[in-house]
């Protein structure tokens, strides 16, 4: 059985996201394995 990308933990919806920064456009893609692909145009922020 395939593992879902989302589950409920009580009243909280938990999403397993595969994020892609610096993409050409913002988009919510298809499910890849047990992760939902999400692309954003913004660059990643490194905090120390």
Residue frames as qw, qx, qy, qz and C-alpha x, y, z in Angstrom:
[[0.000, 0.887, 0.462, 0.000, 0.00, 0.00, 0.00],
 [0.399, 0.531, -0.006, 0.748, 1.24, 3.47, -0.92],
 [0.351, -0.452, -0.447, 0.687, 2.10, 5.85, 1.94],
 [0.147, 0.883, 0.399, 0.197, 0.00, 9.07, 1.70],
 [0.397, 0.372, -0.131, 0.829, 1.60, 12.53, 1.58],
 [0.277, -0.451, 0.178, -0.830, -0.89, 13.82, 4.16],
 [0.469, -0.294, -0.818, 0.161, -2.17, 12.51, 7.48],
 [0.399, -0.734, -0.080, -0.543, -4.29, 13.79, 10.33],
 [0.449, -0.012, -0.689, 0.569, -2.81, 13.98, 13.83],
 [0.038, -0.519, -0.593, 0.615, -5.81, 14.88, 15.91],
 [0.287, 0.862, 0.329, -0.260, -7.07, 18.24, 14.59],
 [0.084, -0.754, 0.417, 0.500, -3.81, 18.94, 12.71],
 [0.862, 0.500, 0.089, -0.002, -3.28, 18.12, 9.03],
 [0.471, -0.603, 0.499, 0.407, 0.35, 17.10, 8.42],
 [0.733, 0.673, -0.026, -0.099, 1.66, 17.47, 4.84],
 [0.712, -0.305, 0.409, 0.483, 4.90, 15.90, 3.57],
 [0.409, 0.895, 0.011, -0.179, 6.24, 18.50, 1.10],
 [0.728, -0.012, 0.286, 0.623, 9.11, 18.25, -1.37],
 [0.085, 0.936, 0.108, -0.324, 10.01, 21.93, -1.88],
 [0.682, 0.256, 0.262, 0.632, 11.95, 23.35, -4.82],
 [0.107, -0.827, -0.084, 0.545, 13.28, 26.92, -4.37],
 [0.072, -0.539, 0.456, 0.705, 14.41, 29.16, -7.27],
 [0.488, 0.366, 0.774, 0.171, 11.85, 27.63, -9.64],
 [0.129, 0.209, 0.451, 0.858, 10.69, 29.38, -12.81],
 [0.423, -0.413, -0.227, -0.774, 7.19, 29.72, -11.35],
 [0.373, -0.167, 0.687, -0.600, 5.24, 29.05, -8.18],
 [0.675, 0.033, -0.541, -0.501, 3.35, 25.78, -8.53],
 [0.638, -0.229, 0.649, -0.345, 1.80, 22.92, -6.63],
 [0.375, 0.360, -0.757, -0.395, 2.66, 19.79, -8.57],
 [0.846, -0.091, -0.432, -0.298, 1.86, 16.13, -8.42],
 [0.758, -0.542, 0.340, -0.128, 2.53, 13.63, -5.69],
 [0.560, 0.551, -0.614, 0.073, 5.96, 12.01, -6.00],
 [0.411, 0.053, -0.837, 0.357, 6.23, 8.92, -3.86],
 [0.367, -0.649, -0.639, 0.191, 4.85, 10.04, -0.51],
 [0.240, -0.437, -0.110, 0.860, 5.60, 13.76, -0.99],
 [0.347, 0.850, 0.396, -0.029, 3.65, 16.62, -2.59],
 [0.559, 0.108, 0.179, 0.802, 5.88, 18.62, -4.97],
 [0.010, -0.949, -0.274, 0.155, 5.75, 22.39, -4.42],
 [0.597, 0.225, 0.115, 0.762, 7.87, 24.88, -6.37],
 [0.131, -0.923, -0.230, 0.281, 8.49, 28.49, -5.36],
 [0.536, 0.733, -0.011, 0.418, 10.33, 31.29, -7.17],
 [0.315, -0.901, 0.235, -0.185, 11.83, 32.66, -3.98],
 [0.514, 0.464, -0.653, 0.307, 15.44, 31.88, -3.10],
 [0.739, -0.432, -0.489, 0.166, 16.10, 29.95, 0.12],
 [0.170, -0.859, 0.232, -0.422, 16.97, 31.99, 3.21],
 [0.724, 0.026, -0.557, 0.405, 19.93, 30.84, 5.28],
 [0.400, -0.819, 0.081, -0.404, 19.63, 31.80, 8.92],
 [0.590, 0.222, -0.637, 0.444, 22.37, 31.37, 11.47]]
